[in-house]
Amino acid sequence: MPNHRDEIRQLIRQRRRQLSQDQQHQSALKLVEQCMQQELFHASQHIALYLSTDGELNTQPLINALWQAGKSVYLPVLHPFSKGHLLFLHYQANTPMTLNKFGISEPKLDQRLIIPTDQLDVICTPLVAFDDSCQRLGMGGGYYDRTLAPWFHTQVGATPIGLAHDCQQVDKIPTEKWDIPLPMIITPSQRFSAS
């Protein structure tokens, strides 16, 4: 197993992309079961998710299940003025969408739909790889690290949860000082807790 962060990213992204459509579909359904069993999801009303790309675990079935449960779902939007930061916008089935500079679908910016991050209950984060101590390796842009920094320092506000395929687990993530371990990571088969 490579120990350099970029090598890990490359290896795990390749592993993730090799999953068949059926494996992806089954994983997405199992993720819904795992998440809906968590007390945190039951107790939360405002939940930020993301739309999957590049072989990531498909979040759409989870979004649908949260809508059916009467929860409000929010998606990240690249901040237009604060480089490297995210805004979260209320997301519904009819929300107008646009592609951001990374080619990822996001809600069309509308100030009326923005929710302050501190009013979210949960922020589900994408990740490339993780280890059993809930260290997360992202794509390298630092968007979620910056978004989660206030929580990391105070443990107050939205609880961050990583979502990943089981195949994205590695033995150990080499960490940098800015890396933020997550309190919980959920895969289709299990839940990992940092504590």
Secondary structure as UniProt FT lines:
FT   HELIX           5..17
FT   HELIX           21..36
FT   HELIX           39..43
FT   STRAND          46..48
FT   TURN            54..55
FT   HELIX           60..68
FT   TURN            69..70
FT   STRAND          72..78
FT   TURN            83..84
FT   STRAND          86..91
FT   TURN            93..94
FT   STRAND          97..99
FT   TURN            101..102
FT   STRAND          105..107
FT   HELIX           111..113
FT   STRAND          114..115
FT   HELIX           117..119
FT   STRAND          122..125
FT   STRAND          129..130
FT   TURN            132..133
FT   STRAND          136..137
FT   HELIX           143..154
FT   STRAND          159..163
FT   HELIX           166..168
FT   TURN            177..178
FT   STRAND          184..186
FT   STRAND          191..193
//
